[in-house]
């Protein structure tokens, strides 16, 4: 539930911020609300189509074995989470500036009104499609559909509320710090999903366990305890992990973290020659 809430909150907040920027930049344009509403509706319908298509893919993969199917979904989610974190770290500010520019162009008559619907629709579609795959990964990591649904609803409500508060000026906080915090949480989620994928592949005989039990912390933090369950959701915690699980977690965490610090860092501006 917590993993679903974090993922949906992050994706919904990003879409809500795009909507808020467009509405603020196009303030005073007649019909802006209708166009933005059209874009939101179109984006949601597109994301729903992606969800239905993903269900067909999952059904088609049933023949290759449940463990391999679950591992494939988890690894796909890890790759997308990695790309998402790195790309947003580098281009988030640039994207916000571009969205604001579209709203200003519509306000000044340089672009047609339907450009608002296009920008908002694409943002909602992108975030919605990513959410679909992420939630498939969460479900594959031994979480029930009902808890994922509850977490998704909670994250959706939280994302909309925070986005609306920021737009209305009611919440004075740094979006940079907010996205940094959620980015770190998603980094842990991705590493945990990779660890779970390694477990499935090991159970299917595709990968060796390397070491059957790296350590045993069941007496300190049992996997079925409250803290153990919380850590399992956040970072794929296992009180008796195999060597391949630890290896996948460490490689994923270090790789994504390094990419966020290097590729995700905005390049320094070279001063123009005098």
N, C-alpha and C positions, 0 to 999 in steps of 0.2 A: 504493500500500500504506500509506504513512504517513498520508495523509488519511483513509483508511478506519479505520485504527487509532485516530486521534485522535477521530473522530466516535463510533465504537462505544464507545471508552473512556469518553467523557463521558456518553453516554446510559446505558451500563451502570452507571456509578458512581452516577448519580442514582437509578436504580431500586434499586441495592444499598443506598444510604443510606436510602431509604424502607423497604425490608425490614428493615434494621437497627434503625431507629427504632421500627418496629412491634414487633419482637421484644423490644427492650429495654423498651418501655413496657408490654408485656403479659406481662412475665416473671412466671412463677408461675401463669399461666392454663392449666388442663388443655386439651390439644388445640390450643394455639396453633400449634405446628409443622405440624400437619396442615392447619389452615386457611390458614396462610401458603403452604404448598406448593400447596394447591388454587388460591389466587389467582395464584401464579406460573405454574402450568400453564395456567390459563384465559387469562392475559394473553399468554403465548407463543403459544397457539393463535389468539388474536385477531390478534396481529401477523402470524402466518403467513397468515391470511386476507387481511390488507391487502396482503401481499407478492404473493399470487396475483392479487388484484384489480389491483394496479399493473402486473403483467405484461400483463394484458388491455388496460389503457389504453395501454401502450406499443405493443402490437401494433396497436391500432386507429388509432394516430397514424402508422403507417408510411406511409400513403398521402399524407401532406402533405409528405414529403421528410425524409430523414435529418437534414439540418442543422437544419431547423425543429423536428423532434421533439427532438433533443438540446438545442437552445437552450431549448425549453419546459420540459424536465425540469430543466435547470440553473437557470432563473429561478424555477421553483417551489421548488427546494431553497433558493435564496437568500432568498426570502420567508420560508420556514419557519425558516431559520437566524436571520434577523433577528428574527422574533417570539420565537423560543426564547431568544435571548441577552437581549433586552430584558425579557421576562416573568420570566425566572429572576433577573435582576439586581434586579428590584423585589419579586418575590413569593417568592423562594426560602426566606427565613427564615420567612415567614408559612406557607408550605406545610409546612415541617418541623414547626412548632408545631401545625398542624392534625392532621397525621399522629400526632404524639405524643399529642395529646388523645384521638384515637380509641382508641389502645392503652390509655390510662389509664381511659377510660370502660368498655371491655370488662373490664378488671381489676376495676373497682369495681362491675360489674354493671349499669351504666346503658345499655349497648348489647349486642346479641347477639354471640355469638362469630363469626358469619359476617361481621361488619363488617370483621374483619381481612382476610379473603379478598377482600372488595370493594375495600378501599383498596389492597392490594398488587396485585390484578389490574388495576385501572385504571392504576396507576403503570407496571407492566410493559407494558401495552398501549400506553400513550401513548409511552413511550420506544421501544418496538419499532416502532411505526408511523412515528415520526419517523426512526428509523434506516433504515427501508426507503427512504424518499424521499431521504434524504441519500446513501445508497449508490448509488441510481440516478443522482444527480447526479455522483458521483465516477466512475462507469462512463462517463457521457456525456462526461466531460472527458478522453477519450483514455486511460483506464486499463483494463488487461485485467481480465477477470473473476476470473482466478486470483489476481492480486496483491491485488485488493479483498477476495477471500475470505480470503487469508492475513492481510491487515491487520485484517479484521473479527474473525477468531479471536484474533489477538494483542490487539486492543483489548478484546474480551470477557473474555479471561483476566485482563488487567490490571485492568479495572473490578471484576470479582468479587473479585480478590485484595486490591485496595486497600479496597474496601467492607468485606470481611470483616475486614481488619486494623484498620480504624477501629472497627468494631463490637466487636471483641475487645479494644480498648484497646492494640493492639500498635503502632499508628502514631499518634504524637502530632504532628499537624499541623493547621494551620488550613484547614478546608474552604473558608473564604472566599477565601484566597489560592489554593487549588487551583482553584476555579471561576473566579477572575479570570484565572489563567494560561490555562486551557483556553478561556475565553471570548474572549481575545485571539487565540488560535490559530484559533478558529472564525470570528472576524471576518475574519481574513486569508483563510481558506478561502472564505468567502462572496464576498469581493471578487474573488478569483481565479476563482470559478465564474461571476460576472457578466461578467468579462473574456472567459472562454471562450465564454459565450453570445453576446456581441457578435461574436466572431470567426465563429461559426457563422451568425449572421444576416447578417453582411457577405458571407460566402461564398455564401449563398443569394440575395443581391441584395435582401434586405429592408431593410438599413441601409447607408448609405454608409460607406466606410472613413475618410472625412474626410481623414486623411493616411495614405498607404500604409505608411510606415515612420517612426515618431516618432524612433527612435534605433536604432543597431546596436551591440550589445554582444557580438556573436558571437565577436569576437576576444578578449574579456576573460572572459566567462562564457558559453560556448556552451550552447545549449539542450539538446544531447544529452550534455553532460558531467555528471559526478556532481553538482557543485554546482548546475548549471542544472536538472537533473532534480529535485533536492530543492526548489529554489525554485519550480519549476513546480507541484509537488504542494502546497506550502504556500500559495502565493499566485498561482498561474496565470502564473508568469514566462514571458516570451517575449523572446528576444534581439532580435527585430525586430518590436515590436508596432505595430499600426495605431493611428490616432488614436482610433477608436471603442472599441478595447480599453482604452486608457488612461483615456478618459472614463468608461466603465462601472465600471472598477476604482475610480477616485477618488470618483465619486458614491456608489457602494455603501459604500466604506470610511468616508467622511465621514458619510453618513446614518446608518448603523448605529451608528457611534461616538458621534455626537451624541445619538441616541436612548438609548443605554446610559447616557450621562452626565446626561441630563435626565429623560426619562420613567422610565428604570430606577432613578433615585435615589429612595430612600424619602422621603416627605414629612416635613418637620419637624413635630414635635409642638408644638402650641400650648398653652402652660401654661394650666391651668384658672384662671378668675378667683377671687380670694380671697373 
